[in-house]
Amino acid sequence: MTDTIRLFLFPAMMAFAASSDLFTMTISNRISLILVAGFAVMAWSAGMSGAEALSHVGAATAVLAVTFAFFAQGWIGGGDAKLAAATALWLGFDQLLNFVICASIFGGVLTLLLIQFRMLPLPAVLARQEWAARLHRMDAGVPYGIALAAAALVVYPHTFWMQSLSH
């Protein structure tokens, strides 16, 4: 059961968060709560030490503090802040820098692609799609959950969770 959770829960929640952000520009609190609960189950079932679990909680707390400040400035959405913190909980400090670097690069590329997309006329087939029309608006934000999820999925194979599968 532990291997099923480690192989599917985190990647599935990341994929769901990305698609939700793309189609609705929101990331449900449930996704972050499922990730937090999944981490607790995994930490306990994998025999993670209390000190290591607290280190992961520290990484999540640090990310939440920074992303909450970004949210307060209007730079990111609240769902993005919570998703980043829940992701940091799973990744811990060991992979946090890799996650932040990947998320920054992916977010920059996503933003540049959206700028280009918004400068082009929206094809008729997409104009009838509410999500595409919303994404095409010049005043719309960036669904940064896509970049966060992509970065998480790139980094996840290098985490304690996946490395312990090979041992």
C-alpha positions in Angstrom: 0.0 0.0 0.0 2.8 2.4 0.8 4.4 1.9 -2.6 1.0 2.6 -4.3 0.7 5.9 -2.3 4.3 7.0 -3.0 4.0 6.2 -6.7 0.5 7.6 -7.4 -0.7 10.1 -4.8 1.8 12.9 -5.2 2.0 12.7 -9.0 -1.8 12.5 -9.3 -2.3 15.5 -7.1 0.3 17.5 -9.1 -1.4 16.6 -12.4 -4.8 17.5 -10.9 -3.5 20.8 -9.5 -2.0 21.7 -12.9 -5.1 20.8 -14.9 -7.4 22.6 -12.4 -5.3 25.7 -12.6 -5.3 25.6 -16.4 -9.0 25.1 -16.7 -10.4 27.2 -13.8 -7.5 29.4 -12.6 -8.0 27.9 -9.1 -6.4 25.2 -7.0 -8.7 23.6 -4.5 -7.7 23.5 -0.9 -8.5 19.8 -1.0 -5.4 19.2 -3.1 -3.1 20.7 -0.5 -4.9 18.9 2.3 -4.7 15.6 0.6 -0.9 16.2 0.1 -0.5 17.0 3.7 -2.4 14.0 4.9 -0.6 11.8 2.3 2.7 13.0 3.7 1.7 12.1 7.2 0.7 8.6 6.2 3.9 8.2 4.1 6.2 9.5 6.8 4.7 7.2 9.4 4.6 4.1 7.1 8.1 4.6 5.7 9.5 4.9 9.2 10.7 8.5 8.7 12.4 9.7 11.9 10.7 12.5 13.9 13.7 14.8 13.2 13.4 14.2 9.4 9.7 14.7 9.5 10.1 18.0 11.3 12.7 19.0 8.8 10.1 18.5 6.0 7.6 20.5 8.1 10.2 23.2 8.4 10.7 23.3 4.6 6.9 23.6 4.1 6.7 26.3 6.8 9.5 28.3 5.1 7.8 28.1 1.7 4.4 29.0 3.1 5.9 32.1 4.8 7.5 33.2 1.5 4.6 32.4 -0.7 2.1 34.0 1.7 4.1 37.2 1.4 4.0 36.9 -2.4 0.2 36.3 -2.1 -0.2 39.4 0.1 1.6 41.4 -2.6 -0.8 40.0 -5.2 2.1 38.3 -7.1 0.6 34.8 -6.8 -2.7 33.2 -5.9 -3.5 31.6 -2.6 -3.9 28.2 -4.1 -0.4 28.5 -5.6 1.0 29.4 -2.2 -0.6 26.4 -0.5 0.4 24.1 -3.3 4.0 25.2 -3.1 4.1 24.6 0.7 2.4 21.2 0.5 4.9 20.3 -2.3 7.8 21.4 -0.1 6.5 19.2 2.7 6.9 16.2 0.4 10.3 17.3 -1.0 12.0 18.6 2.2 15.0 20.8 2.2 17.0 18.2 0.3 15.1 18.9 -2.9 13.7 22.4 -2.2 16.3 24.4 -4.1 15.9 22.1 -7.1 12.2 22.6 -6.9 12.4 26.4 -6.6 14.8 26.6 -9.6 12.7 24.4 -11.8 9.5 26.2 -10.8 11.1 29.5 -11.6 12.3 28.4 -15.0 9.0 26.7 -15.9 7.1 29.7 -14.6 9.1 32.0 -16.7 8.7 29.9 -19.8 4.9 29.5 -19.1 4.6 33.3 -18.7 6.4 34.0 -22.0 4.3 31.4 -23.8 1.1 33.0 -22.4 2.3 36.5 -23.5 2.8 35.1 -27.0 -0.6 33.2 -26.9 -2.4 36.4 -25.8 -0.9 38.4 -28.7 -2.3 36.1 -31.3 -5.9 35.9 -32.3 -7.7 33.1 -30.5 -8.7 30.3 -32.9 -12.5 29.9 -33.2 -12.4 26.4 -31.9 -10.8 27.7 -28.7 -12.9 30.9 -28.5 -15.9 28.7 -27.6 -14.0 27.2 -24.7 -14.5 29.3 -21.5 -11.1 28.3 -20.1 -9.2 29.2 -23.3 -11.0 32.5 -23.6 -10.2 33.3 -19.9 -6.5 32.3 -20.4 -6.3 34.5 -23.6 -7.5 37.6 -21.8 -4.7 40.2 -21.4 -5.7 40.9 -17.8 -5.8 37.3 -16.8 -3.1 35.9 -14.5 -0.7 33.1 -15.0 -1.8 29.6 -13.9 1.4 29.1 -12.0 0.1 25.8 -10.6 1.2 24.3 -13.9 4.8 25.4 -13.3 4.7 24.3 -9.7 3.3 20.9 -10.6 5.8 20.4 -13.5 8.7 21.3 -11.2 7.5 18.9 -8.5 7.2 16.1 -11.0 10.7 16.7 -12.3 12.2 16.7 -8.8 10.1 14.0 -7.2 12.1 11.0 -8.6 15.1 12.4 -6.7 13.4 12.4 -3.3 13.7 10.2 -0.3 10.3 8.6 -1.3 11.4 7.4 -4.7 15.0 6.7 -3.8 13.8 4.3 -1.0 12.0 2.2 -3.7 15.4 1.1 -5.1 16.7 0.0 -1.7 
